[in-house]
Amino acid sequence: MMTKKKYSLNLVFGLIDLALVLLIIFLPLRLIQRGTKTLVALRQTQFSFQRQEENFLKLNKDYRTNASEIKAIDTIFINPEAPVDFLAFLEEASQAEDLSLKVNPSLPQKSKKDVWASMVLQISAQGRPERFLRFLEKLENSPYLAEIYDFNLKKAPALAGAGAGGKGSVGEVEATFSLRAYIK
């Protein structure tokens, strides 16, 4: 019976020793695994910040290199609070071509395909066809980013009393169109 007690006692002490060895080995291993995961996450964050810094420096360098082009692009967009320059351009171009011009703001209908903000002007003009074409050419070659749509052109009604040598509307056209001007 004594030998049986010795075996039982040895078995118990052996199990306790095994538990202590496992505790001594696996507890630090678990802590090492957590630390490794934290270290990997910190490394990924560090690499991400390094990539962001490199991208920022490249963007800053590209901005400085292309600053004049960026400023030139900025001038093609109209200031929505004060579109005076654009309206003055329209007025000057119409006067240079001897056209009567009426400009009315319109409510913009923003569609899903519109990428940029814009303002819409409803324009009515009357004058000689060749002068009107020159006006459209000036508008097309203007320093502003604009788009013409809903274009209607018809012969202007003749004024009463306009005869040969009179200053009537014979041969003149009347055009109405919408002009979408892109804003900042």
C-alpha positions as CSV (number, residue, x, y, z in Angstrom):
1,M,0.0,0.0,0.0
2,M,2.9,2.2,0.6
3,T,4.0,1.9,-2.9
4,K,0.6,2.8,-4.1
5,K,0.7,6.0,-2.0
6,K,4.2,6.8,-3.4
7,Y,2.9,6.4,-6.9
8,S,-0.1,8.6,-6.2
9,L,2.0,11.2,-4.5
10,N,4.5,11.1,-7.3
11,L,1.6,11.4,-9.8
12,V,0.2,14.4,-8.0
13,F,3.5,16.1,-7.7
14,G,4.2,15.3,-11.3
15,L,0.9,16.8,-12.4
16,I,1.7,19.9,-10.2
17,D,5.1,20.2,-11.8
18,L,3.6,19.8,-15.3
19,A,1.1,22.5,-14.5
20,L,3.8,24.8,-13.2
21,V,5.9,24.2,-16.3
22,L,3.0,24.8,-18.6
23,L,2.1,27.9,-16.7
24,I,5.6,29.2,-16.8
25,I,5.8,28.5,-20.6
26,F,2.4,29.4,-21.9
27,L,1.8,32.6,-19.8
28,P,4.8,34.3,-21.2
29,L,4.0,33.0,-24.7
30,R,0.5,34.5,-24.5
31,L,2.0,37.8,-23.4
32,I,4.5,37.6,-26.2
33,Q,1.8,36.9,-28.7
34,R,-0.2,40.0,-27.5
35,G,2.9,42.1,-27.6
36,T,3.7,40.9,-31.1
37,K,0.2,41.7,-32.3
38,T,0.5,45.2,-30.8
39,L,4.0,45.6,-32.3
40,V,2.7,44.6,-35.8
41,A,-0.2,47.0,-35.5
42,L,2.1,49.9,-34.5
43,R,4.5,49.0,-37.4
44,Q,1.6,49.1,-39.8
45,T,0.5,52.5,-38.4
46,Q,4.0,53.8,-38.7
47,F,4.3,52.6,-42.3
48,S,0.9,54.2,-43.1
49,F,2.1,57.5,-41.6
50,Q,5.3,57.3,-43.6
51,R,3.3,56.7,-46.8
52,Q,1.1,59.6,-46.0
53,E,4.1,61.8,-45.3
54,E,5.6,60.8,-48.6
55,N,2.4,61.5,-50.4
56,F,2.0,64.8,-48.7
57,L,5.6,65.8,-49.7
58,K,5.0,64.7,-53.3
59,L,1.7,66.6,-53.4
60,N,3.4,69.7,-51.9
61,K,6.2,69.5,-54.5
62,D,3.7,69.0,-57.3
63,Y,1.7,72.0,-56.1
64,R,4.7,74.2,-56.1
65,T,5.8,73.0,-59.5
66,N,2.3,73.6,-61.0
67,A,1.2,76.6,-59.0
68,S,0.9,78.8,-62.0
69,E,-1.2,76.3,-63.9
70,I,-3.4,75.9,-60.8
71,K,-3.9,79.6,-60.6
72,A,-4.8,79.7,-64.3
73,I,-7.3,76.9,-63.8
74,D,-8.8,78.9,-60.9
75,T,-9.5,81.9,-63.1
76,I,-11.7,79.9,-65.5
77,F,-14.3,79.4,-62.7
78,I,-16.6,82.3,-61.9
79,N,-17.0,83.7,-58.4
80,P,-20.6,82.9,-57.5
81,E,-21.0,85.8,-55.0
82,A,-19.8,88.4,-57.5
83,P,-20.1,87.3,-61.1
84,V,-19.5,90.9,-62.3
85,D,-16.4,90.1,-64.4
86,F,-18.3,87.4,-66.3
87,L,-21.4,89.6,-66.9
88,A,-19.2,92.5,-67.9
89,F,-17.5,90.2,-70.4
90,L,-20.9,89.2,-71.9
91,E,-21.9,92.9,-72.1
92,E,-18.6,93.9,-73.8
93,A,-18.8,91.1,-76.3
94,S,-22.4,91.8,-77.2
95,Q,-21.7,95.6,-77.6
96,A,-18.6,94.9,-79.8
97,E,-20.8,92.9,-82.1
98,D,-23.8,95.4,-81.9
99,L,-26.2,92.8,-80.4
100,S,-29.0,93.6,-78.0
101,L,-28.5,91.2,-75.1
102,K,-30.7,90.4,-72.2
103,V,-29.3,88.2,-69.4
104,N,-31.6,86.7,-66.8
105,P,-30.5,84.3,-64.0
106,S,-32.2,81.0,-64.0
107,L,-32.7,78.4,-61.4
108,P,-30.1,75.6,-61.9
109,Q,-31.5,72.1,-62.3
110,K,-28.6,70.0,-60.9
111,S,-28.5,66.7,-62.5
112,K,-26.7,63.6,-61.3
113,K,-24.2,63.9,-64.2
114,D,-23.1,67.4,-63.2
115,V,-19.7,67.1,-61.4
116,W,-19.1,70.8,-60.7
117,A,-21.3,73.5,-59.3
118,S,-22.6,76.0,-61.8
119,M,-24.9,78.9,-62.3
120,V,-27.3,79.1,-65.2
121,L,-28.1,82.3,-67.2
122,Q,-31.0,82.6,-69.7
123,I,-29.7,84.8,-72.5
124,S,-31.7,86.5,-75.3
125,A,-29.9,88.2,-78.1
126,Q,-30.9,89.9,-81.3
127,G,-28.8,91.1,-84.2
128,R,-27.3,90.1,-87.5
129,P,-26.4,86.4,-88.0
130,E,-22.8,87.0,-88.8
131,R,-22.4,89.2,-85.7
132,F,-24.2,86.7,-83.6
133,L,-21.8,83.9,-84.7
134,R,-18.8,86.2,-83.8
135,F,-20.4,86.7,-80.4
136,L,-20.7,82.9,-79.9
137,E,-17.1,82.5,-81.0
138,K,-16.0,85.1,-78.4
139,L,-18.0,83.2,-75.8
140,E,-16.4,79.9,-76.8
141,N,-12.9,81.4,-76.7
142,S,-13.5,83.3,-73.4
143,P,-11.4,82.7,-70.4
144,Y,-14.4,81.2,-68.5
145,L,-15.6,77.6,-68.4
146,A,-19.1,77.8,-69.8
147,E,-21.5,75.6,-71.8
148,I,-24.4,76.6,-74.1
149,Y,-27.5,74.4,-74.2
150,D,-31.2,74.8,-75.0
151,F,-30.3,76.9,-78.0
152,N,-33.2,78.4,-80.1
153,L,-32.6,80.6,-83.1
154,K,-35.3,82.3,-85.2
155,K,-35.7,85.1,-87.6
156,A,-36.5,88.4,-85.8
157,P,-39.9,89.8,-86.5
158,A,-39.8,92.9,-88.8
159,L,-40.5,96.2,-87.2
160,A,-43.3,98.3,-88.6
161,G,-42.0,101.2,-90.8
162,A,-38.7,99.5,-91.5
163,G,-38.2,99.9,-95.2
164,A,-35.3,100.2,-97.6
165,G,-32.6,102.3,-96.0
166,G,-34.5,102.2,-92.7
167,K,-32.9,100.8,-89.6
168,G,-35.3,97.8,-89.0
169,S,-34.7,94.2,-88.1
170,V,-34.7,92.9,-91.7
171,G,-32.2,90.0,-91.8
172,E,-31.7,89.9,-88.1
173,V,-32.0,86.8,-85.9
174,E,-33.3,86.4,-82.4
175,A,-31.6,83.7,-80.2
176,T,-32.4,82.4,-76.8
177,F,-30.2,80.0,-75.0
178,S,-29.2,78.8,-71.6
179,L,-25.6,79.3,-70.5
180,R,-24.2,77.2,-67.8
181,A,-21.2,78.9,-66.2
182,Y,-19.1,76.8,-63.8
183,I,-18.4,78.4,-60.4
184,K,-15.7,78.1,-57.8
